[in-house]
């Protein structure tokens, strides 16, 4: 079995993860790389000794979760790629997955759509990992199913063309792997209550011209590296999160960059990325915008 060196790390939980495993198996088989499943037992960091049996029960339950998910994953890949697994009995899930991402091709998580007070009081493993991981992170909605249309494009959101090469490369590489097109989307909005009054057709045309001119040099690099990938560009006058979420409905996957590393220490996911992660109906890949750490590994045709 000939596989690439870096595995796809998959964060599995004790709930229905069919969407996650379907996506993971398809990516691993196509990329010829190992699937490494990681399950973190969620227990308090410290409990009295009298609670030892509770720890043991939690670990035994976690072991059963891992065994079940391994069986389900092996059935999906049918021996095409190796499947390994790891049960982590102590630690914060975000910290564990960020650590594992250092040697990963990508990290996959499944996103649950929580509503009301559950959304307010529940921390997001997906957002935490995507903000700090050393590899691309893909969030797969739990409601996602493999689309019938296999030629859906890779949608990539670009804000600043001069800082977009890592995000563009991740998108073009994914498109080359899937033999589909790239759809670049740039959004703009004046962020005031009179936007719809002061923006006219001439302003829209000028904004499109300016963006395409700024993006041109970056696209030339991508076209040279990925000559088989066709690309289209849309400049949309609308709030970014709204436009990207709407455009995602016709895409196979969305690729977004987290905030640039020169910003202050802390979460590097902006409001737009967080909103798209929360509401997109298709998988969303979050990458570091710099050229050095973005990308999903080698190409496949």
C-alpha positions as CSV (number, residue, x, y, z in Angstrom):
1,X,0.0,0.0,0.0
2,X,1.7,3.2,-1.2
3,X,0.7,6.2,1.0
4,X,2.0,9.7,1.5
5,X,3.8,10.6,4.7
6,X,1.4,13.0,6.5
7,X,-1.9,11.6,7.8
8,X,-5.3,13.2,7.8
9,X,-6.2,13.7,11.5
10,X,-9.9,13.2,12.2
11,X,-11.5,14.4,15.5
12,X,-14.2,11.9,16.4
13,X,-16.8,12.2,19.1
14,X,-19.4,10.0,20.7
15,X,-22.2,11.0,18.4
16,X,-23.3,10.4,14.8
17,X,-20.3,11.3,12.6
18,X,-21.4,9.8,9.3
19,X,-20.8,13.1,7.4
20,X,-17.3,13.4,8.9
21,X,-16.3,9.9,8.1
22,X,-17.7,10.1,4.6
23,X,-15.6,13.2,3.8
24,X,-12.5,11.8,5.5
25,X,-12.6,8.5,3.7
26,X,-13.1,10.2,0.3
27,X,-10.1,12.6,0.9
28,X,-7.8,9.9,2.3
29,X,-8.5,7.4,-0.5
30,X,-8.0,10.1,-3.2
31,X,-4.9,11.5,-1.6
32,X,-3.5,8.0,-0.7
33,X,-2.8,9.0,2.9
34,X,-3.4,7.5,6.4
35,X,-6.5,8.3,8.3
36,X,-5.7,8.9,12.0
37,X,-8.7,9.0,14.2
38,X,-8.4,10.9,17.6
39,X,-11.0,10.8,20.4
40,X,-10.5,12.8,23.5
41,X,-12.3,11.7,26.6
42,X,-14.0,14.7,28.1
43,X,-13.5,14.5,31.9
44,X,-12.9,17.2,34.5
45,X,-9.1,17.9,34.9
46,X,-9.1,16.8,38.5
47,X,-11.4,14.7,40.7
48,X,-11.1,13.2,44.1
49,X,-9.7,9.6,44.3
50,X,-13.2,8.4,45.2
51,X,-14.2,9.3,41.6
52,X,-11.6,6.9,40.1
53,X,-14.4,4.6,38.9
54,X,-15.9,7.5,37.0
55,X,-12.6,8.0,35.2
56,X,-12.4,4.3,34.4
57,X,-16.0,4.2,33.1
58,X,-15.4,7.2,30.9
59,X,-12.2,5.7,29.4
60,X,-13.9,2.4,28.8
61,X,-16.7,4.2,27.0
62,X,-14.2,6.2,25.0
63,X,-12.5,3.0,23.9
64,X,-15.8,1.6,22.6
65,X,-16.4,4.9,20.7
66,X,-13.0,4.5,19.1
67,X,-13.5,0.8,18.2
68,X,-16.9,1.6,16.6
69,X,-15.5,4.5,14.6
70,X,-12.5,2.5,13.4
71,X,-14.8,-0.2,12.1
72,X,-17.0,2.3,10.3
73,X,-14.0,4.0,8.8
74,X,-12.3,0.8,7.6
75,X,-15.6,-0.2,5.9
76,X,-15.5,3.1,4.0
77,X,-11.9,2.9,2.8
78,X,-12.1,-0.9,2.1
79,X,-8.4,-1.4,2.6
80,X,-7.3,1.4,0.2
81,X,-5.5,3.3,3.0
82,X,-4.4,2.6,6.6
83,X,-6.6,3.6,9.4
84,X,-5.1,4.3,12.8
85,X,-6.7,5.5,16.0
86,X,-5.8,7.2,19.3
87,X,-7.7,7.5,22.6
88,X,-6.6,10.5,24.6
89,X,-7.7,10.1,28.2
90,X,-6.6,13.5,29.5
91,X,-6.5,17.0,28.0
92,X,-8.4,19.7,26.3
93,X,-9.7,18.6,22.9
94,X,-8.6,21.8,21.2
95,X,-5.1,21.7,22.6
96,X,-4.8,18.0,21.7
97,X,-5.9,18.5,18.1
98,X,-3.7,21.6,17.6
99,X,-0.7,19.5,18.8
100,X,-1.6,16.7,16.4
101,X,-1.9,19.2,13.6
102,X,1.8,19.9,13.6
103,X,2.4,16.6,11.7
104,X,-0.9,16.4,9.8
105,X,-1.9,16.9,6.2
106,X,-5.1,18.4,7.5
107,X,-7.4,18.2,10.5
108,X,-11.1,17.3,10.1
109,X,-13.8,18.1,12.6
110,X,-17.6,17.8,12.4
111,X,-19.7,20.9,13.1
112,X,-22.9,20.7,15.1
113,X,-25.4,23.4,14.6
114,X,-26.3,24.4,18.2
115,X,-29.3,26.6,18.8
116,X,-30.3,29.0,21.6
117,X,-28.6,28.7,25.0
118,X,-26.7,25.6,23.9
119,X,-24.8,27.7,21.3
120,X,-24.1,30.5,23.8
121,X,-22.8,28.2,26.5
122,X,-20.9,25.6,24.4
123,X,-17.4,26.3,23.3
124,X,-16.6,25.3,19.7
125,X,-13.9,22.8,19.2
126,X,-13.9,23.5,15.5
127,X,-13.4,27.3,15.9
128,X,-10.6,26.7,18.5
129,X,-8.7,24.3,16.4
130,X,-9.2,26.3,13.2
131,X,-7.9,29.4,14.9
132,X,-4.6,27.8,16.0
133,X,-3.8,24.7,14.0
134,X,-0.6,24.2,12.1
135,X,-2.4,22.6,9.2
136,X,-5.5,23.3,7.2
137,X,-8.7,22.5,9.2
138,X,-11.9,21.3,7.5
139,X,-15.2,21.6,9.3
140,X,-17.8,19.2,8.0
141,X,-21.4,20.0,8.8
142,X,-23.2,17.1,10.4
143,X,-26.0,17.4,7.9
144,X,-23.7,17.3,4.9
145,X,-24.0,14.4,2.4
146,X,-21.9,13.7,-0.6
147,X,-23.5,15.7,-3.5
148,X,-24.7,14.0,-6.7
149,X,-22.9,16.7,-8.7
150,X,-19.2,15.8,-8.6
151,X,-18.1,18.9,-10.5
152,X,-19.0,21.5,-7.9
153,X,-16.3,24.2,-7.8
154,X,-14.0,25.1,-4.9
155,X,-15.1,28.4,-3.6
156,X,-12.4,30.6,-2.1
157,X,-13.0,33.9,-0.3
158,X,-10.4,36.6,-0.9
159,X,-10.3,39.9,0.9
160,X,-6.8,41.3,0.3
161,X,-5.2,39.9,-2.9
162,X,-1.7,40.7,-1.7
163,X,-2.1,38.4,1.3
164,X,-4.0,35.7,-0.4
165,X,-1.5,33.4,-1.9
166,X,-1.7,30.7,0.7
167,X,-5.5,30.6,0.6
168,X,-5.5,30.6,-3.2
169,X,-2.9,27.8,-3.3
170,X,-5.0,25.7,-0.9
171,X,-8.1,26.3,-3.1
172,X,-6.3,25.5,-6.4
173,X,-4.7,22.4,-5.0
174,X,-8.0,21.1,-3.8
175,X,-9.6,21.9,-7.2
176,X,-6.7,20.1,-9.0
177,X,-7.2,17.1,-6.8
178,X,-10.9,17.1,-7.5
179,X,-10.6,18.0,-11.2
180,X,-13.0,21.0,-10.7
181,X,-12.9,24.7,-11.2
182,X,-12.0,27.5,-8.7
183,X,-14.5,30.2,-7.9
184,X,-12.9,33.3,-6.3
185,X,-15.3,35.5,-4.4
186,X,-14.5,39.0,-3.1
187,X,-17.2,40.9,-1.2
188,X,-17.4,44.6,-0.3
189,X,-19.8,46.6,1.8
190,X,-19.5,50.2,3.0
191,X,-20.7,49.2,6.5
192,X,-23.1,52.1,7.0
193,X,-26.9,52.5,6.8
194,X,-26.8,54.3,3.5
195,X,-24.8,51.7,1.5
196,X,-27.7,50.9,-0.8
197,X,-28.2,54.6,-1.6
198,X,-24.7,55.7,-2.3
199,X,-23.4,52.7,-4.3
200,X,-24.3,52.9,-8.0
201,X,-23.5,50.8,-11.1
202,X,-20.4,52.9,-11.8
203,X,-19.0,52.3,-8.4
204,X,-19.6,48.5,-8.7
205,X,-17.8,48.4,-12.0
206,X,-14.9,50.3,-10.7
207,X,-14.6,48.0,-7.6
208,X,-14.6,44.9,-9.9
209,X,-11.9,46.4,-12.1
210,X,-9.8,47.3,-9.1
211,X,-10.0,43.9,-7.5
212,X,-9.4,42.0,-10.7
213,X,-6.3,44.1,-11.3
214,X,-5.0,43.5,-7.8
215,X,-5.7,39.8,-8.0
216,X,-4.2,39.3,-11.5
217,X,-0.6,38.7,-10.4
218,X,-1.6,36.1,-7.8
219,X,-3.9,34.3,-10.3
220,X,-1.0,34.2,-12.9
221,X,1.1,32.3,-10.3
222,X,-1.7,29.9,-9.6
223,X,-2.4,29.3,-13.3
224,X,1.2,28.5,-13.9
225,X,1.3,26.0,-11.1
226,X,-2.1,24.5,-11.8
227,X,-2.6,24.9,-15.6
228,X,-5.5,22.5,-15.7
229,X,-7.7,24.4,-13.2
230,X,-10.2,26.9,-14.7
231,X,-11.0,29.9,-12.5
232,X,-13.8,32.4,-12.3
233,X,-14.0,35.6,-10.3
234,X,-17.0,37.3,-8.7
235,X,-17.0,40.6,-6.9
236,X,-20.2,40.9,-4.9
237,X,-21.6,44.0,-3.2
238,X,-23.0,42.5,0.0
239,X,-21.9,41.8,3.6
240,X,-19.1,39.1,3.4
241,X,-20.7,36.5,5.6
242,X,-24.0,36.7,3.8
243,X,-22.5,36.5,0.3
244,X,-20.1,33.7,1.1
245,X,-22.8,31.6,2.8
246,X,-25.1,32.0,-0.1
247,X,-22.4,31.2,-2.7
248,X,-21.4,28.1,-0.7
249,X,-24.7,26.5,-1.6
250,X,-23.5,25.7,-5.1
251,X,-19.9,24.8,-4.1
252,X,-18.3,21.6,-3.1
253,X,-16.1,23.1,-0.4
254,X,-15.3,26.7,0.8
255,X,-11.7,27.8,1.5
256,X,-11.2,30.7,3.8
257,X,-8.1,32.2,5.4
258,X,-7.9,33.1,9.1
259,X,-6.7,36.4,10.2
260,X,-3.1,37.3,9.3
261,X,-0.4,36.2,11.8
262,X,0.7,39.8,12.4
263,X,-2.5,40.5,14.4
264,X,-2.5,40.5,18.2
265,X,-2.2,37.2,20.0
266,X,-5.5,35.5,20.4
267,X,-8.0,33.8,18.2
268,X,-7.2,34.5,14.5
269,X,-10.7,33.7,13.3
270,X,-12.6,36.8,12.3
271,X,-16.4,37.3,12.5
272,X,-16.8,36.3,8.8
273,X,-15.0,33.0,9.1
274,X,-16.9,32.1,12.3
275,X,-20.2,32.9,10.7
276,X,-19.5,30.8,7.6
277,X,-18.3,27.9,9.7
278,X,-21.6,28.1,11.7
279,X,-24.0,28.4,8.8
280,X,-22.4,26.8,5.7
281,X,-24.1,23.7,4.3
282,X,-20.9,22.4,2.8
283,X,-17.5,21.7,4.3
284,X,-15.3,24.7,5.1
285,X,-11.5,24.7,5.0
286,X,-9.7,27.3,7.1
287,X,-6.0,27.9,6.3
288,X,-3.2,30.1,7.3
289,X,-3.0,32.9,4.7
290,X,0.8,32.8,4.5
291,X,2.4,30.7,1.7
292,X,4.5,28.6,4.1
293,X,1.8,26.7,6.0
294,X,-1.2,26.6,3.7
295,X,-2.0,23.7,1.3
296,X,-3.2,20.2,1.6
297,X,-0.2,18.2,0.5
298,X,0.6,16.7,-2.8
299,X,-1.6,16.9,-5.9
300,X,-3.6,14.1,-7.4
301,X,-5.2,14.0,-10.8
